Amino acid sequence: MTVALLGTLVVLALVDSTSFGTLLIPIWLMLAPGRLRPGRIMVFLATVAAFYLVLGLALVAGVARFSDQVADALDARPVQAAQLVVGLALLAAGVWTGSRRQREPSGRLAQWRERAVGDEGSTRGLVVLAVTAALVEAASMVPYLAAIGLVGTADLSWPATAVTLAAYCVVMVLPASLLLAGRMAASRVVEPVLRRVDDWMGRNAQENTAWILGIIGFVVASNAAQGLGLGV
């Protein structure tokens, strides 16, 4: 594995670490009234990480098995043209998302939080919540899908692939884990920071989504344009 690939995977994992499932929901759990329950939060994070590890291994297996066919298909001009259209569509979606009027937090997130609140919450409920959050966000976690593609075409052995994806998933939940450790060790210092992060993510979720869509759309469209010889 090259240093460039490793650095790219770390950056992608850190981007994924800022999603609702890997950061916002864990922060909300840390801010729940009453006694802090670090074990429950770690169950949530471990479930999310395990889900994405299993998903990644399954997808990498498909990439590895059909890598030659995939490479040939991606080099075809009709596919590159379609890639250009998809990239431009993502770029346009980013611009449109950023220009929309900011809405209130989504009902989906409110439902997730409602399930986790209160003393009646259970470990089983947290696992269900984590899997549900991961399932809902899986299709939108473009950085992870990009990482899977990079790992699948990197000519790594299966043990190395598994370790790489496991490390990716650990990095993906690392920021939330570090915040939890800080919340346990220095509650008075860390809790105000958590509240500011929670408020900031709630206010800027739409803008962050717009930037992610726009950047990915530009990269996808630029690569396709180069493949088509359009001089981008």
C-alpha positions in Angstrom: 0.0 0.0 0.0 1.4 3.4 -1.0 1.6 6.4 1.3 -0.7 8.3 -1.1 -3.4 5.6 -0.8 -3.1 5.5 3.0 -3.4 9.2 3.3 -6.4 9.3 1.0 -8.1 6.6 3.0 -7.5 8.5 6.3 -8.9 11.6 4.8 -12.0 9.8 3.5 -12.5 8.1 6.9 -12.3 11.4 8.7 -14.9 12.8 6.3 -17.1 9.8 7.1 -16.6 10.4 10.8 -18.6 13.6 10.6 -21.9 12.0 9.5 -25.1 11.8 11.6 -24.5 8.1 12.5 -20.8 8.4 13.5 -20.8 11.8 15.2 -24.1 13.6 15.7 -26.0 10.8 17.3 -23.1 9.8 19.6 -22.8 13.4 20.7 -26.5 13.6 21.5 -26.2 10.4 23.6 -23.3 12.0 25.5 -25.5 15.0 26.2 -28.5 13.0 27.4 -29.7 14.1 30.9 -28.7 11.9 33.8 -25.8 9.6 34.3 -23.4 9.1 31.4 -23.5 5.6 30.0 -20.3 5.1 28.0 -20.9 1.4 27.5 -24.1 2.1 25.6 -22.4 4.7 23.4 -19.6 2.3 22.6 -22.1 -0.4 21.7 -23.6 2.1 19.2 -20.3 3.0 17.7 -19.1 -0.6 17.6 -22.3 -1.6 15.8 -21.9 1.1 13.2 -18.2 0.2 12.6 -19.0 -3.5 12.3 -21.8 -2.9 9.9 -19.6 -0.9 7.6 -16.8 -3.4 7.8 -19.1 -6.2 6.7 -20.5 -4.1 4.0 -17.1 -3.0 2.8 -15.7 -6.6 2.7 -18.7 -7.7 0.7 -18.4 -4.9 -1.8 -14.6 -5.3 -2.1 -15.1 -9.0 -2.9 -17.3 -7.9 -5.8 -14.8 -5.4 -7.0 -11.9 -7.9 -6.8 -13.9 -10.6 -8.6 -14.9 -8.4 -11.5 -12.0 -5.9 -11.5 -11.0 -6.6 -15.1 -14.5 -6.3 -16.3 -15.1 -3.2 -14.3 -11.9 -1.6 -15.6 -12.8 -2.4 -19.2 -16.3 -1.0 -18.7 -15.0 2.2 -17.1 -12.8 2.8 -20.1 -15.7 2.7 -22.5 -16.7 6.1 -23.9 -20.4 5.6 -23.2 -19.6 4.8 -19.6 -17.3 7.8 -19.3 -20.0 10.0 -20.8 -22.5 8.7 -18.2 -19.9 9.4 -15.5 -19.6 12.9 -16.8 -23.4 13.3 -16.5 -23.4 11.9 -13.0 -20.6 14.2 -12.0 -22.3 17.3 -13.3 -25.6 16.2 -11.7 -23.8 15.8 -8.3 -22.2 19.2 -8.8 -25.6 20.7 -9.6 -27.2 19.0 -6.6 -24.5 20.5 -4.4 -25.2 24.0 -5.7 -29.0 23.5 -5.4 -28.7 22.1 -1.9 -26.5 25.0 -0.8 -29.0 27.5 -2.2 -32.1 26.1 -0.6 -33.5 27.7 2.5 -32.3 26.1 5.7 -34.9 23.7 7.1 -35.5 22.5 10.6 -33.7 19.3 11.6 -35.1 16.3 9.8 -37.8 14.2 11.2 -35.6 11.1 10.6 -33.0 12.4 13.0 -35.7 13.4 15.6 -37.0 9.8 15.5 -33.5 8.4 16.0 -33.0 10.6 19.0 -36.4 9.7 20.4 -35.5 6.0 20.3 -32.3 6.5 22.3 -33.6 8.9 25.0 -34.6 8.0 28.5 -33.9 5.2 31.0 -36.1 2.8 29.0 -33.6 2.5 26.3 -31.9 -0.8 25.9 -28.7 -2.3 24.3 -30.9 -4.0 21.8 -32.6 -0.7 21.0 -29.2 0.9 20.5 -28.1 -1.8 18.1 -31.3 -1.5 16.1 -30.8 2.3 16.1 -27.2 1.9 14.9 -28.0 -0.5 12.1 -31.0 1.6 11.0 -28.8 4.7 10.9 -26.1 2.9 9.0 -28.6 1.4 6.5 -30.1 4.8 5.9 -26.8 6.6 5.4 -25.0 3.8 3.5 -26.0 4.9 0.1 -25.1 8.6 0.9 -21.6 7.8 2.4 -19.8 8.5 -0.9 -16.4 8.7 0.8 -16.7 5.1 2.1 -17.8 3.9 -1.3 -14.8 5.7 -2.9 -12.5 4.0 -0.3 -13.9 0.6 -1.1 -13.2 1.2 -4.8 -9.6 2.2 -4.0 -9.0 -0.7 -1.7 -10.6 -3.2 -4.1 -8.3 -2.1 -7.0 -5.1 -1.8 -4.8 -4.0 -5.5 -5.3 -4.0 -6.2 -1.6 -4.2 -9.7 -0.1 -7.5 -10.5 1.7 -6.0 -10.3 5.2 -4.5 -6.9 4.2 -7.8 -5.8 2.8 -9.7 -6.8 5.9 -7.2 -5.0 8.2 -7.3 -1.9 6.0 -11.1 -1.7 6.1 -11.2 -2.4 9.8 -8.7 0.4 10.4 -10.8 2.7 8.2 -13.9 1.9 10.3 -12.0 2.5 13.5 -10.8 5.9 12.2 -14.4 6.6 11.2 -15.6 6.3 14.8 -12.4 7.6 16.4 -13.5 11.2 16.8 -16.7 10.3 18.6 -14.7 7.8 20.8 -12.2 10.5 21.7 -15.0 12.9 22.6 -16.6 10.2 24.8 -13.2 9.7 26.6 -13.0 13.5 27.1 -16.6 13.6 28.4 -15.7 11.0 30.9 -12.4 12.5 32.0 -13.3 16.2 32.0 -17.0 16.7 31.8 -17.1 20.4 32.7 -14.6 21.2 30.0 -15.8 18.9 27.2 -19.6 19.2 27.6 -19.7 22.8 26.4 -17.6 21.8 23.4 -20.0 18.9 22.6 -23.0 21.3 22.8 -21.3 23.7 20.4 -20.4 20.9 17.9 -24.0 19.6 18.1 -25.4 23.0 17.5 -23.0 23.7 14.7 -23.7 20.4 12.9 -27.4 21.0 13.3 -27.1 24.5 11.7 -24.7 23.6 9.0 -25.7 20.1 8.0 -27.3 21.3 4.7 -24.2 23.4 3.8 -21.8 20.6 4.6 -23.8 18.2 2.4 -23.7 20.8 -0.4 -19.9 21.1 -0.2 -19.5 17.3 -0.2 -21.8 16.8 -3.2 -20.1 19.6 -5.1 -16.5 18.5 -4.5 -17.3 14.8 -5.4 -19.3 15.9 -8.4 -16.4 18.1 -9.7 -13.9 15.3 -9.2 -16.1 12.7 -11.0 -16.9 15.0 -13.9 -13.3 16.2 -14.2 -12.0 12.6 -14.5 -14.7 11.7 -17.0 -13.9 14.8 -19.1 -10.2 13.9 -19.2 -11.0 10.3 -20.3 -13.2 11.8 -23.1 -10.4 14.1 -24.1 -12.3 17.3 -23.3 -9.2 18.9 -21.9 -10.4 19.5 -18.4 
